[in-house]
Amino acid sequence: MWIISEGGIVVFSRVYEETLDEQLFGALLTALNSFAEQIAQDGLSNFELGNERFTILKRAHFIFIANSDKKIKPKKVLQELRSVMDKFFTVYSKETIDNWDNDVSIFSNFEQDIEDSLDDPIKKMEKAFW
């Protein structure tokens, strides 16, 4: 999961297997979205690479991206991503976001606020049965 500012700065990420520099990823996704917006007004909503699907939501100058296995139903991923996005705008007020000076450290505790959404599926299953 990544949250990227419209300027391409990754303000939050939670990645289980880091294979790519997160700021490079943020810049690339922002550029791809800008290109897509030139073709289609809404830009990217999802794309697939290999066995992974990347689901994208945009709101208030931020891009929210979740990646999942293609076997997981897109509706379920979208539901979790919307939940994370809503929580983000609940935790960080409009004033905080409007006055943000590109210091990503103010978002460093966000992981605690969305811990349930970030649990891997095995941990979620354990919580449900234990």
Secondary structure as GFF3:
##gff-version 3
##sequence-region A 1 130
A	DSSP	beta_strand	2	5	.	.	.	ID=ss1
A	DSSP	beta_strand	10	13	.	.	.	ID=ss2
A	DSSP	alpha_helix	22	39	.	.	.	ID=ss3
A	DSSP	beta_strand	46	49	.	.	.	ID=ss4
A	DSSP	beta_strand	52	59	.	.	.	ID=ss5
A	DSSP	beta_strand	62	69	.	.	.	ID=ss6
A	DSSP	alpha_helix	74	91	.	.	.	ID=ss7
A	DSSP	alpha_helix	94	98	.	.	.	ID=ss8
A	DSSP	three_ten_helix	104	107	.	.	.	ID=ss9
A	DSSP	alpha_helix	110	113	.	.	.	ID=ss10
A	DSSP	alpha_helix	115	118	.	.	.	ID=ss11
A	DSSP	alpha_helix	121	129	.	.	.	ID=ss12
###
